[in-house]
């Protein structure tokens, strides 16, 4: 059944050029690193023509586009107007907007979906797949406002529907751990000294036990606990978690810096230490991952948790 077509994100002006550039860096450089995660989730949950998907934090819409290509009806919600505008360009080109559509985009969170584009039928899959910042709002760490968003989204879903959360997995291969640790250290004053200290430093400390490629393998401790906590507090029932390889590969150091800064992981660090210091130290941390041809590559595992409403 066709979803309500809605685009109520803000249109940008000249003053928003830096924000637009960062959103485009996410869409053109960094977001593709998460394609293995998106594919693994869609495959495990059988996303297809009967799927009515709500994507929270949908960003520039690549995961939604992949689900729509499998036949799903997709609704995306994101508070970032610049990323959402790019999602609109991907999912709702002007020539498609004259008739009914199975796609909707909403500026905000699940509350905005409920107010502005209530689904004709409840969603039967909810995803929150964007990687979290190393330091959440007010030093809360991973999670932030996720619990409230998850609880609100659950009210829009059918009972028993899966809800999927994801994040980097420091218990497996996590060569980006050095990057996350830097972001946390530089953000410590803003985060009240609660920066994470469990991530290993440097490429030699990045290898972990039991990694797996493809759709992922059920594993033990790691990011699972950090995903289960918000899910449980949102009233969801965790069913299991899986690991999937998501290498970060860039053509050069400049692209790596731009891509990593676009994730939001360094927002608190920039506020605390300044953009110049963050840029300098990020380049230093990336140096061990530069290859002789100038490319930058970090092997990483992400973990996704499937819970039920």
C-alpha positions in Angstrom: 0.0 0.0 0.0 1.3 3.4 -0.9 2.8 5.4 1.9 2.2 9.1 2.4 4.6 11.2 0.4 6.1 13.9 2.5 9.2 16.1 2.4 9.2 18.7 5.2 13.0 19.1 5.6 14.4 22.7 5.5 15.8 24.1 2.3 19.3 25.3 2.7 20.8 28.8 2.0 24.3 30.1 1.3 25.1 30.1 5.1 24.7 26.4 5.2 27.5 25.6 2.8 29.7 23.9 5.4 26.9 21.7 6.6 26.0 20.8 3.1 29.6 19.9 2.3 29.7 17.6 5.4 26.5 15.9 4.5 27.8 15.3 1.0 31.1 13.9 2.4 28.9 11.4 4.3 26.9 10.5 1.3 29.8 10.3 -1.2 32.7 9.0 1.0 31.6 7.4 4.3 28.1 6.0 3.9 29.2 3.3 1.4 31.5 1.8 4.1 28.3 0.5 5.7 26.9 -1.3 2.7 27.9 -4.7 4.1 25.9 -3.9 7.3 22.9 -2.8 5.3 23.0 -5.9 3.1 23.4 -8.2 6.1 20.4 -6.7 7.9 18.2 -6.8 4.8 19.2 -10.4 4.1 18.7 -11.7 7.6 15.3 -10.1 8.0 14.1 -10.9 4.5 13.4 -7.4 3.4 11.1 -7.4 0.4 7.7 -6.3 -1.1 5.9 -7.1 2.2 8.2 -5.0 4.3 7.0 -1.7 5.7 10.3 -0.2 7.0 10.8 2.8 9.2 14.5 3.9 9.1 15.4 6.2 12.0 18.5 8.3 11.5 18.2 7.5 7.8 20.8 10.1 6.8 21.2 10.4 3.1 19.1 7.4 2.5 21.4 4.7 1.1 20.0 2.0 3.3 16.5 3.0 2.4 17.3 3.0 -1.3 18.7 -0.5 -1.0 15.5 -1.7 0.8 13.3 0.0 -1.7 15.2 -1.8 -4.5 14.2 -5.0 -2.8 10.5 -3.9 -3.0 10.0 -2.5 0.5 7.9 0.5 1.3 10.2 2.8 3.2 9.8 5.8 5.5 12.9 7.6 6.6 13.3 10.1 9.5 16.3 12.2 10.3 16.8 15.5 12.2 19.7 16.5 9.8 18.1 18.5 7.1 21.1 18.5 4.8 21.4 14.7 4.8 17.7 14.3 4.4 17.8 16.6 1.3 20.3 14.2 -0.2 18.0 11.3 0.6 15.2 13.1 -1.1 17.3 13.5 -4.3 18.0 9.8 -4.2 14.6 8.5 -3.3 12.1 11.1 -4.5 13.4 12.7 -7.7 11.0 15.3 -9.1 9.7 13.1 -11.9 8.4 10.6 -9.4 6.5 13.0 -7.2 3.3 13.4 -9.3 1.7 10.1 -8.3 1.5 7.6 -5.3 4.7 6.4 -3.9 5.9 3.8 -1.3 8.4 6.2 0.0 8.2 9.0 2.7 10.8 11.2 4.2 10.3 13.2 7.4 12.4 15.8 9.1 12.8 14.7 12.7 12.2 11.6 14.7 9.5 9.0 15.1 7.2 11.6 16.8 7.4 13.7 13.6 6.5 10.6 11.6 3.4 10.0 13.8 2.3 13.6 13.4 3.1 14.3 9.8 3.0 11.0 7.9 1.2 8.3 10.0 1.5 5.0 8.1 -1.7 3.5 6.7 -0.6 0.2 8.3 1.9 -0.2 11.2 5.5 -0.7 10.3 6.9 -4.2 10.5 10.6 -3.3 10.6 12.4 -0.5 12.4 16.1 0.2 11.9 18.6 2.5 13.5 21.8 1.8 11.6 23.8 5.0 11.7 26.9 4.6 13.8 26.8 6.5 17.1 29.2 9.3 18.2 32.0 8.3 20.5 30.5 10.6 23.1 26.8 11.1 23.4 25.0 14.3 24.4 26.0 15.5 27.8 28.6 12.8 28.1 26.0 10.1 28.0 28.1 7.9 25.7 26.5 5.5 23.2 22.7 5.7 23.2 22.0 9.3 23.9 18.3 9.9 23.0 18.1 6.5 21.2 15.9 5.0 24.0 13.1 7.6 23.6 13.3 7.3 19.8 13.1 3.5 20.0 10.2 3.5 22.4 8.3 6.0 20.2 9.1 4.0 17.0 7.9 0.8 18.7 4.4 2.4 19.1 4.3 2.7 15.3 5.2 -0.9 14.7 3.2 -4.2 14.7 3.7 -6.3 17.9 6.5 -8.7 17.3 8.2 -6.6 14.6 12.0 -6.6 14.6 13.9 -3.5 15.6 17.6 -3.3 14.5 20.4 -1.3 16.1 24.0 -1.2 15.0 27.4 0.1 16.0 31.2 -0.4 15.7 32.3 -3.6 17.6 35.5 -3.1 19.6 35.5 -6.8 20.6 36.3 -7.8 17.1 38.4 -6.3 14.4 38.3 -2.6 15.0 41.1 -0.7 13.5 39.0 2.4 13.7 39.2 2.0 17.5 42.2 4.3 17.5 40.0 6.9 15.8 37.2 6.4 18.3 39.6 6.7 21.2 41.0 9.9 19.8 37.5 11.4 19.4 36.6 10.4 23.0 39.9 11.8 24.4 39.6 15.1 22.7 35.9 15.3 23.8 36.6 14.6 27.5 36.1 18.1 28.8 32.7 18.3 27.1 31.7 14.8 28.0 32.5 15.3 31.7 35.5 13.0 31.7 33.4 9.9 30.7 35.2 9.2 27.4 35.5 5.5 26.7 38.9 3.9 27.6 38.3 0.3 26.5 39.2 0.7 22.9 42.7 -0.5 22.0 45.1 1.9 20.3 47.0 1.4 17.0 46.7 -1.2 14.3 48.5 -3.9 16.3 45.8 -3.9 19.0 42.9 -4.0 16.5 42.6 -7.7 15.8 40.1 -9.5 17.9 38.8 -13.1 18.1 36.2 -14.8 16.0 35.6 -12.3 13.2 33.3 -13.2 10.3 32.4 -11.9 6.9 29.1 -11.8 5.0 25.8 -11.7 6.8 27.5 -11.9 10.2 27.9 -14.5 12.9 26.2 -14.7 16.3 28.9 -13.7 18.9 29.4 -13.1 22.6 30.2 -9.9 24.5 31.2 -6.6 22.9 29.0 -4.0 21.5 26.0 -6.3 22.1 25.7 -5.0 25.7 25.8 -1.4 24.5 23.1 -2.2 22.0 21.0 -4.3 24.4 20.9 -1.6 27.1 19.0 1.0 25.0 16.8 -1.7 23.6 15.8 -3.0 27.0 15.2 0.4 28.4 13.0 1.1 25.4 10.9 -1.9 26.3 12.1 -4.1 23.5 13.1 -7.8 23.7 16.6 -8.5 22.3 16.8 -11.7 20.2 20.4 -11.9 19.2 23.3 -10.0 17.7 25.6 -10.6 14.7 28.9 -9.3 13.5 29.7 -8.1 10.0 32.9 -6.8 8.4 32.8 -3.2 7.3 36.2 -2.1 6.2 36.8 1.6 5.9 38.8 2.2 2.6 39.7 5.6 1.2 41.6 6.7 -1.9 43.8 9.1 0.1 44.3 10.6 3.5 42.2 13.7 2.7 39.2 11.6 1.8 39.7 9.6 5.0 39.7 12.8 7.2 36.6 14.2 5.4 34.8 10.9 5.7 35.5 10.3 9.3 34.6 13.9 10.3 31.3 13.5 8.5 30.2 10.7 10.8 29.6 13.0 13.8 32.0 11.1 16.0 34.2 14.2 16.3 31.5 16.8 16.9 32.1 17.0 20.6 35.8 16.9 20.1 35.7 19.9 17.7 33.6 21.8 20.3 36.1 21.0 23.0 39.5 21.1 21.2 38.8 23.0 18.0 38.7 22.0 14.4 42.4 22.6 13.7 43.6 20.4 16.6 41.1 17.6 15.7 42.3 17.7 12.1 46.0 17.5 13.1 45.6 14.6 15.5 43.2 12.7 13.2 45.8 12.8 10.4 48.5 11.5 12.9 46.2 8.6 14.0 45.5 7.6 10.4 49.2 7.5 9.5 49.7 3.8 10.4 46.9 2.8 8.1 48.3 4.6 5.0 49.5 2.2 2.3 52.4 2.7 -0.1 50.0 3.8 -2.9 48.6 6.5 -0.6 45.3 4.8 0.1 44.0 4.4 3.7 42.3 1.2 4.9 41.1 0.1 8.3 39.6 -3.3 8.9 36.5 -3.1 11.1 33.6 -5.2 12.4 30.2 -3.7 13.2 27.6 -5.5 15.3 23.8 -5.3 14.8 21.2 -6.3 17.3 17.8 -7.6 16.5 15.1 -6.9 19.1 11.3 -7.4 19.0 8.5 -5.0 19.8 
